[in-house]
Amino acid sequence: MSKEKFPVTPAIRALKIHDAEFILRSYRYIERGGTRVSAVQAIGGFSPK
């Protein structure tokens, strides 16, 4: 099983440099979904129409 690849942003680099604990999470992209859709996916709620 292969690991999922995440983009490495300056923020992620800074967290790694300072040995901060964090969890990378990926979300399915939905055109014009906005923060509402991301929040629903994060809490495991219903799927948008």
C-alpha distance matrix in Angstrom:
0.0 3.8 6.7 9.3 12.4 15.7 19.2 21.0 24.4 27.5 27.0 23.6 25.0 27.9 25.9 24.0 27.3 29.0 26.2 26.2 23.8 22.0 19.0 17.5 17.3 16.9 19.2 19.7 22.6 25.8 28.7 31.6 29.7 30.8 30.4 31.2 28.1 25.9 27.7 27.3 23.6 23.5 25.5 24.0 27.2 28.2 27.0 29.5 31.5
3.8 0.0 3.8 6.5 8.9 12.4 15.7 17.5 21.0 24.1 24.0 20.5 21.8 25.0 23.3 21.3 24.6 26.5 24.0 24.1 22.1 20.2 17.4 15.4 15.6 14.9 17.6 18.2 20.7 24.1 26.9 29.6 28.0 28.9 28.6 29.9 26.8 24.4 26.5 26.6 22.8 22.6 25.1 23.9 27.2 28.3 26.8 28.9 31.0
6.7 3.8 0.0 3.8 6.3 9.3 12.8 14.4 17.8 20.8 20.4 16.9 18.4 21.4 19.6 17.8 21.2 23.0 20.6 20.5 18.5 16.5 13.8 11.8 12.3 12.1 15.2 16.5 18.9 22.5 25.3 27.7 26.0 26.4 25.9 27.3 24.6 21.9 23.8 24.3 20.6 20.0 22.7 21.9 25.3 26.7 25.4 27.4 29.9
9.3 6.5 3.8 0.0 3.8 6.5 10.1 12.4 15.5 18.9 18.5 15.4 17.3 20.4 18.8 17.6 21.1 22.8 20.8 20.3 18.4 15.7 12.8 10.0 9.8 8.8 11.8 13.0 15.2 18.9 21.5 24.0 22.4 22.8 22.5 24.0 21.2 18.6 20.9 21.4 17.7 17.4 20.4 19.7 22.9 24.1 22.6 24.3 26.7
12.4 8.9 6.3 3.8 0.0 3.8 6.8 9.2 12.4 15.9 16.1 13.1 14.7 18.0 17.0 15.8 19.0 21.2 19.7 19.4 18.2 15.6 13.2 10.0 10.5 9.4 12.4 13.7 15.1 18.9 21.0 23.3 22.2 22.3 22.1 24.2 21.7 18.9 21.4 22.5 19.1 18.6 22.0 21.8 24.7 26.0 24.2 25.4 27.8
15.7 12.4 9.3 6.5 3.8 0.0 3.8 6.3 9.1 12.6 12.6 9.9 12.0 15.1 14.3 13.7 16.9 18.9 17.8 17.1 16.2 13.3 11.3 7.7 8.5 7.7 10.9 12.7 13.7 17.4 19.4 21.3 20.1 19.7 19.3 21.8 19.6 16.5 19.0 20.6 17.5 16.7 20.3 20.6 23.5 24.9 23.3 24.1 26.8
19.2 15.7 12.8 10.1 6.8 3.8 0.0 3.8 6.1 9.8 10.6 8.8 10.4 13.6 13.7 13.5 16.1 18.3 18.1 17.5 17.3 14.6 13.3 9.9 11.0 10.1 12.6 14.3 14.2 17.8 19.1 20.7 20.1 19.3 19.2 22.1 20.3 17.3 20.0 22.0 19.3 18.5 22.2 22.9 25.4 26.8 25.0 25.3 27.9
21.0 17.5 14.4 12.4 9.2 6.3 3.8 0.0 3.8 6.8 8.0 6.0 6.8 10.2 10.8 10.3 12.5 15.1 15.2 15.0 15.5 13.4 13.1 10.4 12.5 12.7 15.5 17.6 17.6 21.1 22.3 23.5 22.8 21.5 21.0 24.1 22.8 19.5 21.8 24.2 21.7 20.3 23.9 25.0 27.7 29.4 27.9 28.3 31.0
24.4 21.0 17.8 15.5 12.4 9.1 6.1 3.8 0.0 3.8 5.3 5.2 6.3 8.7 10.0 10.8 12.4 14.5 15.4 14.7 15.8 13.7 14.0 11.6 13.5 13.8 16.1 18.3 17.8 20.9 21.7 22.4 21.9 20.1 19.4 22.8 22.1 18.8 20.9 23.7 21.7 20.2 23.8 25.4 27.7 29.4 28.1 28.1 30.8
27.5 24.1 20.8 18.9 15.9 12.6 9.8 6.8 3.8 0.0 3.8 5.5 5.0 6.2 8.7 9.9 10.5 12.4 14.2 13.8 15.7 14.3 15.5 13.9 16.2 17.1 19.3 21.8 21.2 24.1 24.7 25.0 24.5 22.3 21.4 24.9 24.6 21.3 22.9 26.1 24.4 22.5 25.9 27.9 30.2 32.1 31.0 30.9 33.8
27.0 24.0 20.4 18.5 16.1 12.6 10.6 8.0 5.3 3.8 0.0 3.8 5.4 5.1 6.3 8.7 9.9 10.8 12.4 11.1 12.7 11.2 12.7 11.7 14.1 15.5 17.8 20.7 20.4 23.3 24.3 24.2 23.3 20.8 19.3 22.7 22.7 19.2 20.3 23.6 22.1 19.8 22.9 25.2 27.5 29.8 29.0 29.1 32.2
23.6 20.5 16.9 15.4 13.1 9.9 8.8 6.0 5.2 5.5 3.8 0.0 3.8 5.4 5.1 6.2 8.6 10.0 10.5 9.6 10.7 9.0 10.2 9.0 12.0 13.7 16.6 19.6 19.9 23.1 24.6 25.0 23.8 21.8 20.3 23.4 22.8 19.2 20.5 23.3 21.3 19.0 22.2 24.1 26.8 29.1 28.4 28.9 32.1
25.0 21.8 18.4 17.3 14.7 12.0 10.4 6.8 6.3 5.0 5.4 3.8 0.0 3.8 5.5 5.2 6.1 8.7 9.8 10.2 12.2 11.6 13.2 12.3 15.5 17.1 20.0 22.9 23.1 26.3 27.6 28.1 27.1 25.2 23.8 27.1 26.5 22.9 24.2 27.1 25.1 22.8 26.0 27.9 30.6 32.9 32.1 32.6 35.6
27.9 25.0 21.4 20.4 18.0 15.1 13.6 10.2 8.7 6.2 5.1 5.4 3.8 0.0 3.8 5.4 5.1 6.3 8.6 8.5 11.4 11.3 13.9 13.8 17.0 19.0 21.7 24.8 25.0 28.0 29.2 29.3 28.2 25.8 24.1 27.3 27.2 23.6 24.4 27.6 26.0 23.3 26.2 28.5 31.2 33.7 33.2 33.6 36.8
25.9 23.3 19.6 18.8 17.0 14.3 13.7 10.8 10.0 8.7 6.3 5.1 5.5 3.8 0.0 3.8 5.6 5.3 6.1 5.1 7.6 7.7 10.6 11.2 14.6 17.2 20.1 23.5 24.2 27.2 28.9 29.0 27.5 25.2 23.1 26.0 25.8 22.1 22.6 25.6 23.8 20.9 23.6 25.9 28.7 31.5 31.3 32.0 35.4
24.0 21.3 17.8 17.6 15.8 13.7 13.5 10.3 10.8 9.9 8.7 6.2 5.2 5.4 3.8 0.0 3.8 5.4 5.0 6.1 8.3 8.9 11.3 11.7 15.5 17.9 21.2 24.4 25.3 28.7 30.4 31.0 29.5 27.6 25.7 28.6 28.0 24.2 25.0 27.7 25.5 22.8 25.5 27.4 30.5 33.2 32.8 33.8 37.1
27.3 24.6 21.2 21.1 19.0 16.9 16.1 12.5 12.4 10.5 9.9 8.6 6.1 5.1 5.6 3.8 0.0 3.8 5.6 7.8 10.9 12.2 14.9 15.5 19.1 21.4 24.6 27.8 28.4 31.7 33.2 33.6 32.3 30.2 28.3 31.4 31.0 27.3 28.0 30.9 28.9 26.2 28.8 31.0 33.9 36.6 36.3 37.1 40.4
29.0 26.5 23.0 22.8 21.2 18.9 18.3 15.1 14.5 12.4 10.8 10.0 8.7 6.3 5.3 5.4 3.8 0.0 3.8 5.4 9.1 11.2 14.5 15.9 19.4 22.2 25.3 28.7 29.5 32.5 34.2 34.3 32.7 30.4 28.1 31.0 30.9 27.2 27.4 30.4 28.7 25.6 27.9 30.3 33.3 36.2 36.2 37.1 40.6
26.2 24.0 20.6 20.8 19.7 17.8 18.1 15.2 15.4 14.2 12.4 10.5 9.8 8.6 6.1 5.0 5.6 3.8 0.0 3.8 6.5 9.2 12.4 14.2 17.8 20.9 24.1 27.6 28.9 32.1 34.1 34.4 32.6 30.5 28.2 30.7 30.4 26.6 26.7 29.3 27.4 24.3 26.4 28.6 31.8 34.8 34.9 36.2 39.7
26.2 24.1 20.5 20.3 19.4 17.1 17.5 15.0 14.7 13.8 11.1 9.6 10.2 8.5 5.1 6.1 7.8 5.4 3.8 0.0 3.8 6.3 9.9 12.2 15.6 18.8 21.8 25.4 26.7 29.7 31.8 31.8 29.8 27.6 25.0 27.5 27.3 23.6 23.4 26.1 24.5 21.1 23.1 25.6 28.6 31.7 32.0 33.3 36.8
23.8 22.1 18.5 18.4 18.2 16.2 17.3 15.5 15.8 15.7 12.7 10.7 12.2 11.4 7.6 8.3 10.9 9.1 6.5 3.8 0.0 3.8 7.1 10.1 13.3 16.8 19.8 23.5 25.2 28.2 30.6 30.8 28.4 26.5 23.9 25.9 25.5 21.8 21.4 23.8 22.0 18.6 20.4 22.6 25.8 29.0 29.5 31.1 34.7
22.0 20.2 16.5 15.7 15.6 13.3 14.6 13.4 13.7 14.3 11.2 9.0 11.6 11.3 7.7 8.9 12.2 11.2 9.2 6.3 3.8 0.0 3.8 6.6 9.6 13.2 16.1 19.7 21.4 24.4 26.8 27.1 24.7 23.0 20.4 22.4 21.9 18.1 18.0 20.4 18.4 15.2 17.3 19.4 22.6 25.6 26.0 27.4 31.0
19.0 17.4 13.8 12.8 13.2 11.3 13.3 13.1 14.0 15.5 12.7 10.2 13.2 13.9 10.6 11.3 14.9 14.5 12.4 9.9 7.1 3.8 0.0 3.8 6.3 10.0 13.0 16.6 18.7 21.7 24.4 25.1 22.5 21.2 18.9 20.6 19.5 15.8 16.0 17.9 15.6 12.6 14.9 16.5 19.9 22.7 22.9 24.6 28.1
17.5 15.4 11.8 10.0 10.0 7.7 9.9 10.4 11.6 13.9 11.7 9.0 12.3 13.8 11.2 11.7 15.5 15.9 14.2 12.2 10.1 6.6 3.8 0.0 3.8 6.8 10.2 13.7 15.6 18.8 21.4 22.4 20.1 19.1 17.3 19.3 17.8 14.1 15.2 17.0 14.3 12.0 15.0 16.2 19.5 21.9 21.4 22.9 26.2
17.3 15.6 12.3 9.8 10.5 8.5 11.0 12.5 13.5 16.2 14.1 12.0 15.5 17.0 14.6 15.5 19.1 19.4 17.8 15.6 13.3 9.6 6.3 3.8 0.0 3.8 6.8 10.3 12.6 15.6 18.6 19.6 17.1 16.4 14.8 16.3 14.5 11.0 12.3 13.7 10.7 8.9 12.1 12.9 16.1 18.3 17.7 19.2 22.5
16.9 14.9 12.1 8.8 9.4 7.7 10.1 12.7 13.8 17.1 15.5 13.7 17.1 19.0 17.2 17.9 21.4 22.2 20.9 18.8 16.8 13.2 10.0 6.8 3.8 0.0 3.8 6.9 9.1 12.5 15.4 17.0 14.7 14.7 13.8 15.3 12.9 9.9 12.1 13.2 9.8 9.4 12.9 13.0 15.7 17.2 15.9 17.1 20.1
19.2 17.6 15.2 11.8 12.4 10.9 12.6 15.5 16.1 19.3 17.8 16.6 20.0 21.7 20.1 21.2 24.6 25.3 24.1 21.8 19.8 16.1 13.0 10.2 6.8 3.8 0.0 3.8 6.2 9.0 12.3 13.8 11.2 11.7 11.3 12.3 9.5 7.0 9.9 10.4 7.2 8.0 11.5 11.2 13.3 14.2 12.5 13.4 16.4
19.7 18.2 16.5 13.0 13.7 12.7 14.3 17.6 18.3 21.8 20.7 19.6 22.9 24.8 23.5 24.4 27.8 28.7 27.6 25.4 23.5 19.7 16.6 13.7 10.3 6.9 3.8 0.0 3.8 6.4 9.9 12.1 10.0 11.6 12.3 12.9 9.4 8.4 11.7 11.4 8.4 10.5 13.6 12.5 13.9 13.8 11.2 11.8 14.1
22.6 20.7 18.9 15.2 15.1 13.7 14.2 17.6 17.8 21.2 20.4 19.9 23.1 25.0 24.2 25.3 28.4 29.5 28.9 26.7 25.2 21.4 18.7 15.6 12.6 9.1 6.2 3.8 0.0 3.8 6.5 9.0 7.7 9.4 11.1 12.2 9.1 8.6 12.4 12.6 10.5 12.6 15.8 15.2 15.9 15.5 12.6 12.0 13.9
25.8 24.1 22.5 18.9 18.9 17.4 17.8 21.1 20.9 24.1 23.3 23.1 26.3 28.0 27.2 28.7 31.7 32.5 32.1 29.7 28.2 24.4 21.7 18.8 15.6 12.5 9.0 6.4 3.8 0.0 3.8 6.2 5.0 8.0 10.4 10.8 7.8 8.9 12.3 12.0 10.9 13.7 16.3 15.5 15.3 14.2 11.0 9.5 10.8
28.7 26.9 25.3 21.5 21.0 19.4 19.1 22.3 21.7 24.7 24.3 24.6 27.6 29.2 28.9 30.4 33.2 34.2 34.1 31.8 30.6 26.8 24.4 21.4 18.6 15.4 12.3 9.9 6.5 3.8 0.0 3.8 5.4 8.1 11.4 12.2 10.0 11.4 14.8 14.9 14.3 16.9 19.5 19.0 18.5 17.2 14.0 11.6 12.1
31.6 29.6 27.7 24.0 23.3 21.3 20.7 23.5 22.4 25.0 24.2 25.0 28.1 29.3 29.0 31.0 33.6 34.3 34.4 31.8 30.8 27.1 25.1 22.4 19.6 17.0 13.8 12.1 9.0 6.2 3.8 0.0 3.8 5.6 9.3 10.0 9.1 10.9 13.7 14.2 14.5 16.8 19.1 19.2 18.3 17.1 14.4 11.5 12.2
29.7 28.0 26.0 22.4 22.2 20.1 20.1 22.8 21.9 24.5 23.3 23.8 27.1 28.2 27.5 29.5 32.3 32.7 32.6 29.8 28.4 24.7 22.5 20.1 17.1 14.7 11.2 10.0 7.7 5.0 5.4 3.8 0.0 3.8 6.8 6.8 5.3 7.5 10.1 10.4 10.8 13.3 15.4 15.4 14.5 13.6 11.2 8.6 10.3
30.8 28.9 26.4 22.8 22.3 19.7 19.3 21.5 20.1 22.3 20.8 21.8 25.2 25.8 25.2 27.6 30.2 30.4 30.5 27.6 26.5 23.0 21.2 19.1 16.4 14.7 11.7 11.6 9.4 8.0 8.1 5.6 3.8 0.0 3.8 5.5 5.8 6.7 8.9 10.5 11.3 12.7 15.0 16.0 15.3 15.2 13.5 11.2 13.4
30.4 28.6 25.9 22.5 22.1 19.3 19.2 21.0 19.4 21.4 19.3 20.3 23.8 24.1 23.1 25.7 28.3 28.1 28.2 25.0 23.9 20.4 18.9 17.3 14.8 13.8 11.3 12.3 11.1 10.4 11.4 9.3 6.8 3.8 0.0 3.8 5.5 5.0 6.0 8.5 9.8 10.3 12.3 14.0 13.6 14.4 13.5 12.0 14.9
31.2 29.9 27.3 24.0 24.2 21.8 22.1 24.1 22.8 24.9 22.7 23.4 27.1 27.3 26.0 28.6 31.4 31.0 30.7 27.5 25.9 22.4 20.6 19.3 16.3 15.3 12.3 12.9 12.2 10.8 12.2 10.0 6.8 5.5 3.8 0.0 3.8 5.5 5.2 6.2 8.7 9.9 10.9 12.2 10.9 11.3 10.9 9.2 12.2
28.1 26.8 24.6 21.2 21.7 19.6 20.3 22.8 22.1 24.6 22.7 22.8 26.5 27.2 25.8 28.0 31.0 30.9 30.4 27.3 25.5 21.9 19.5 17.8 14.5 12.9 9.5 9.4 9.1 7.8 10.0 9.1 5.3 5.8 5.5 3.8 0.0 3.8 5.4 5.1 6.2 8.6 10.2 10.5 9.6 9.5 8.1 6.9 10.2
25.9 24.4 21.9 18.6 18.9 16.5 17.3 19.5 18.8 21.3 19.2 19.2 22.9 23.6 22.1 24.2 27.3 27.2 26.6 23.6 21.8 18.1 15.8 14.1 11.0 9.9 7.0 8.4 8.6 8.9 11.4 10.9 7.5 6.7 5.0 5.5 3.8 0.0 3.8 5.5 5.2 6.1 8.8 9.9 10.3 11.4 10.4 10.2 13.7
27.7 26.5 23.8 20.9 21.4 19.0 20.0 21.8 20.9 22.9 20.3 20.5 24.2 24.4 22.6 25.0 28.0 27.4 26.7 23.4 21.4 18.0 16.0 15.2 12.3 12.1 9.9 11.7 12.4 12.3 14.8 13.7 10.1 8.9 6.0 5.2 5.4 3.8 0.0 3.8 5.4 5.0 6.4 8.5 8.6 10.5 10.9 11.1 14.7
27.3 26.6 24.3 21.4 22.5 20.6 22.0 24.2 23.7 26.1 23.6 23.3 27.1 27.6 25.6 27.7 30.9 30.4 29.3 26.1 23.8 20.4 17.9 17.0 13.7 13.2 10.4 11.4 12.6 12.0 14.9 14.2 10.4 10.5 8.5 6.2 5.1 5.5 3.8 0.0 3.8 5.5 5.4 6.0 5.1 6.7 7.5 8.3 12.1
23.6 22.8 20.6 17.7 19.1 17.5 19.3 21.7 21.7 24.4 22.1 21.3 25.1 26.0 23.8 25.5 28.9 28.7 27.4 24.5 22.0 18.4 15.6 14.3 10.7 9.8 7.2 8.4 10.5 10.9 14.3 14.5 10.8 11.3 9.8 8.7 6.2 5.2 5.4 3.8 0.0 3.8 5.6 5.0 6.3 7.8 7.6 9.3 12.9
23.5 22.6 20.0 17.4 18.6 16.7 18.5 20.3 20.2 22.5 19.8 19.0 22.8 23.3 20.9 22.8 26.2 25.6 24.3 21.1 18.6 15.2 12.6 12.0 8.9 9.4 8.0 10.5 12.6 13.7 16.9 16.8 13.3 12.7 10.3 9.9 8.6 6.1 5.0 5.5 3.8 0.0 3.8 5.6 7.8 10.6 11.2 12.8 16.6
25.5 25.1 22.7 20.4 22.0 20.3 22.2 23.9 23.8 25.9 22.9 22.2 26.0 26.2 23.6 25.5 28.8 27.9 26.4 23.1 20.4 17.3 14.9 15.0 12.1 12.9 11.5 13.6 15.8 16.3 19.5 19.1 15.4 15.0 12.3 10.9 10.2 8.8 6.4 5.4 5.6 3.8 0.0 3.8 5.6 9.2 11.0 13.1 16.8
24.0 23.9 21.9 19.7 21.8 20.6 22.9 25.0 25.4 27.9 25.2 24.1 27.9 28.5 25.9 27.4 31.0 30.3 28.6 25.6 22.6 19.4 16.5 16.2 12.9 13.0 11.2 12.5 15.2 15.5 19.0 19.2 15.4 16.0 14.0 12.2 10.5 9.9 8.5 6.0 5.0 5.6 3.8 0.0 3.8 6.8 8.6 11.5 14.9
27.2 27.2 25.3 22.9 24.7 23.5 25.4 27.7 27.7 30.2 27.5 26.8 30.6 31.2 28.7 30.5 33.9 33.3 31.8 28.6 25.8 22.6 19.9 19.5 16.1 15.7 13.3 13.9 15.9 15.3 18.5 18.3 14.5 15.3 13.6 10.9 9.6 10.3 8.6 5.1 6.3 7.8 5.6 3.8 0.0 3.8 6.7 9.2 12.5
28.2 28.3 26.7 24.1 26.0 24.9 26.8 29.4 29.4 32.1 29.8 29.1 32.9 33.7 31.5 33.2 36.6 36.2 34.8 31.7 29.0 25.6 22.7 21.9 18.3 17.2 14.2 13.8 15.5 14.2 17.2 17.1 13.6 15.2 14.4 11.3 9.5 11.4 10.5 6.7 7.8 10.6 9.2 6.8 3.8 0.0 3.8 6.5 9.2
27.0 26.8 25.4 22.6 24.2 23.3 25.0 27.9 28.1 31.0 29.0 28.4 32.1 33.2 31.3 32.8 36.3 36.2 34.9 32.0 29.5 26.0 22.9 21.4 17.7 15.9 12.5 11.2 12.6 11.0 14.0 14.4 11.2 13.5 13.5 10.9 8.1 10.4 10.9 7.5 7.6 11.2 11.0 8.6 6.7 3.8 0.0 3.8 6.5
29.5 28.9 27.4 24.3 25.4 24.1 25.3 28.3 28.1 30.9 29.1 28.9 32.6 33.6 32.0 33.8 37.1 37.1 36.2 33.3 31.1 27.4 24.6 22.9 19.2 17.1 13.4 11.8 12.0 9.5 11.6 11.5 8.6 11.2 12.0 9.2 6.9 10.2 11.1 8.3 9.3 12.8 13.1 11.5 9.2 6.5 3.8 0.0 3.8
31.5 31.0 29.9 26.7 27.8 26.8 27.9 31.0 30.8 33.8 32.2 32.1 35.6 36.8 35.4 37.1 40.4 40.6 39.7 36.8 34.7 31.0 28.1 26.2 22.5 20.1 16.4 14.1 13.9 10.8 12.1 12.2 10.3 13.4 14.9 12.2 10.2 13.7 14.7 12.1 12.9 16.6 16.8 14.9 12.5 9.2 6.5 3.8 0.0
